[in-house]
Amino acid sequence: MNKTKRLLALLLALVMVATTMAACSKSEGGGQTTKPTQAPAQTQGGDDTKAPETTAGETQGDETQAPAGEQTWDGEVTDINVMLMDLRGISENAQPVIDAMNEITEKTIGVRIHVTWAGTGDYATQLNLSISGNEQLDLAMIAPIEASSFTTLSSNGQLMDITEYMNNEGKDALALVKDYIGAYSIEGKIYGIPTYRNYGSSVYLIMRKDILEQVGMMEKAQNLSKWSEVEEIFAAVAEQTDLAPIAGAKNVSYQPGALFGDDSFANTTSFDNLSDVLNVVRTDNEGNVTLLQEDEAYRKQMDMVRSWYDKGWIYKDSLVTTDHVDTLLKAGVAFSAIETSELGVETSKLEATGYDMLCVELVPNMIGSSYVNKFGLCVPVTAQEPEAAVRWINALFTNPDLTNLLVWGREGEDYVMVNGEADYPEGKDASSVAYHTADFLYGNYFNAHPWAGNGADFREVALNALKSSPVSPYLGFAVDQSNLTNTIAAITSVVDKYKGTIYCGAYTDAEYDEFVASLKTAGVEEYLAAYQEQLKAWMEANK
């Protein structure tokens, strides 16, 4: 905005005596930003600036985006630094997509983003180095990696309280996730916002269809109901192919919140682990918190995995690899994996691995805070432009053009629309397209075009699935670990030492008992007691 226009705007404001010119944060160019010349349309939250209360069990309405209204920014542009996780190696081709997004946001909300991408293996490290180094980082992604999880970042004091910003600059986005914002809140203060997606998920056994056909086990796989039947398939794969029957990345079968412990899938137990990234918390429906490793069903589950390891069915490098199981499947070294995923898993796994997969649901998960705050956006304490960052969040959640750019790239270049679905342009696929990521990572999943194979009505189906998913009685509970820093460090050291051998089944009874004893020495009982005390207080306040 030049000096003449700024002076005219100021004079107009004084003459009208309608409002004072709003002063925003300084941009990197040293100027000041001003708010849109048109006020945003009224949001679902109306004029109330109080943070919406979260009620466990409530469901969102039919809206997939809050009304945003047309607006034009009449002011200087604020630059913000953003860090995002690169799930599929697209960062080197991402700048044209970011440029296209900036072309929209510079004109509508006065924000230009500069993105630092980090792969799944080093995202948490880069994020923490940036914050600890006091670098300007205005917006970052929450990811289900221990050091970049909401629980860890909030407990370490690395996240900014953005309640006021969300109630003003982020009203539209906040209205969309009002029933779930408790998963990103502590003592009523908002420290982030979850990706708005289908939080309902299930644990799946994912198997390559071509291998099932090859070993003559397709019909059995399509009708699985017991682990003993799964083991028959594993045995056939081991005997007739060179593939490892099951992939593992230091976590072969344990999925947070699911306990098998019985041959029949029907007897699997679902529980809310209260966003515990150390995987030591076990809850029941009465609000009791206990040590997961001492649960009888958990021990039976791990012993089943141990039998697979002893038979040579688990991928041989599982104890040392950091590769995601999708990477191992894509590399052709394994036949199957056990993963938590959502509606449309068949299509997403085809995209991730290049193979047609048979995905057998083992157990549906309850929607708890750990599934809601799995992916989201936060403003680190080192942010210099928090207001602009939240304004950008609001635009991402409410503008489908921004969502589709960030998820699928540029239409015509990275994807084309065919009968209401996004698909690769002619002659391109997952291995050759320049930019293509995942719809569940950022912003508003319900605003993204459905990908080919899911159906043009997939987003509507997904929204209905969200409404019908089982809900944890503790949805909205978020633990404060700020007084447990030393205890968490001690427990983490123990978990890091043993989790490879335990999760992959490469342990003896003595080693398992040593693991449990070491957890107790590290203070796990104090850790569980803190969870118990806070959960009890939360339950009393949310009767």
Secondary structure, 3 states (H helix, E strand, C coil): CCHHHHHHHHHHHHHHCCCCCCCCCECCCCCECCCCCCCCCCCCCCCCCCCCCCCCCCCCCCCCCCCCCCCCCCCCCEEEEEEEEECCCCHHHCHHHHHHHHHHHHHHCCEEEEEEEEECCCHHHHHHHHHHCCCCCCEEEECCCHHHCHHHHHHCCCECCCHHHHHHCCHHHHHHCCCCHHHHEECCEECCEECECCCCCEEEEEEEHHHHHHCCCHHHHHCCCEHHHHHHHHHHHHHHCCCECECCCCCCCCCCCEECCCCEHHHCEECCCCCCCCCCEEECCCCCEEEHHHCHHHHHHHHHHHHHHHCCCECCCCCCCCCCHHHHHHCCCECEEEEEECCCHHHHHHHHHCCCEEEEEEEECCECHHHHCCCEEECECCCCCHHHHHHHHHHHHHCHHHHHHHHHCCECCCEEEECCEEECCCCCCCCCCCCCCCCCCCCEHHHCCCECCCCCCHHHHHHHHHHHCCECCCCCCCCCCCCCHHHHHHHHHHHHHHHHHHHCCCCCHHHHHHHHHHHHHHCHHHHHHHHHHHHHHHHHHCC
